[in-house]
Amino acid sequence: MIETVRVLTTPNEALAQIKGFRRAYVYHWRGWLSVSEGCDFQAGPICTEVVGEFKEIMRKWWACGRNRSLRCDAELQSTLNAATEPLKRVGSADLRSFQAPSEALTGAINDLWRIFEEGLCLQRRANEVGVSKAILLVTKGRIGPAFDSKVQFHFNTCVIGCTTYIKALGEIANELADFEVRERTTLESLAEQAGRPAAVGRAIDMVLGPREREQHEISTS
């Protein structure tokens, strides 16, 4: 196993990292949860309003890269509808489930990965960044983080497909478990304290994600 670099050190540091997460992305997330409130992504059809918000956030997050386009709304709706079957098998699983993922969970994530890899971007397959961002969205933050280059650097890991994605989630889940036992707290409770409530995958995403530019930092909530 690749040795991971500890990123969860103390509750105070994790709290500060969550508070320092860029506010624009906090607003994106709040908007996403609001629009998708009545949708669990485990049964179709996915309504057009949710599809539109999904596309807008994925565009803002450069899910297909800065110079690549997402598919049209109708195609993305088909992709999200197709994703409901493996998401139903994922059920309520979250990041912690990847400490010892069941065969059923592993199979569901593999199917979900393939659907998003083929159904997000125009002219090419989505890479690990786009796919992991889509999974973060449709699980409403239960399964994360999104594996951009910064996150991969922090954890000294390389995600290039679903197998390495599942392995990386397991390594992060193991560090999270050690942190929560050692510090007698949960990452969700720290996110709540920071005024940025989130499920565990989104909370770790905020710990590692883009920082607020110091000169523009007025509020941390």
Stockholm file with secondary structure:
# STOCKHOLM 1.0

chainA/1-221         MIETVRVLTTPNEALAQIKGFRRAYVYHWRGWLSVSEGCDFQAGPICTEVVGEFKEIMRKWWACGRNRSLRCDAELQSTLNAATEPLKRVGSADLRSFQAPSEALTGAINDLWRIFEEGLCLQRRANEVGVSKAILLVTKGRIGPAFDSKVQFHFNTCVIGCTTYIKALGEIANELADFEVRERTTLESLAEQAGRPAAVGRAIDMVLGPREREQHEISTS
#=GR chainA/1-221 SS CCCCCCCCCCHHHHHHHHHTBCHHHHHHHHHHHHHTTTCCSSSSCCCHHHHHHHHHHHHHTTTTCTTCCBCCHHHHHHHHHHHHHHHHHHTTCCGGGGGSCCHHHHHHHHHHHHHHHHHSBSSSCCCHHHHHHHHHHHTTTSSCCCCCHHHHHHTTCCCCSHHHHHHHHHHHHHHHHHHHHHHTCCHHHHHHHTTCCCCHHHHHHHHHSCBCCGGGCCCCC
#=GC SS_cons         CCCCCCCCCCHHHHHHHHHTBCHHHHHHHHHHHHHTTTCCSSSSCCCHHHHHHHHHHHHHTTTTCTTCCBCCHHHHHHHHHHHHHHHHHHTTCCGGGGGSCCHHHHHHHHHHHHHHHHHSBSSSCCCHHHHHHHHHHHTTTSSCCCCCHHHHHHTTCCCCSHHHHHHHHHHHHHHHHHHHHHHTCCHHHHHHHTTCCCCHHHHHHHHHSCBCCGGGCCCCC
//
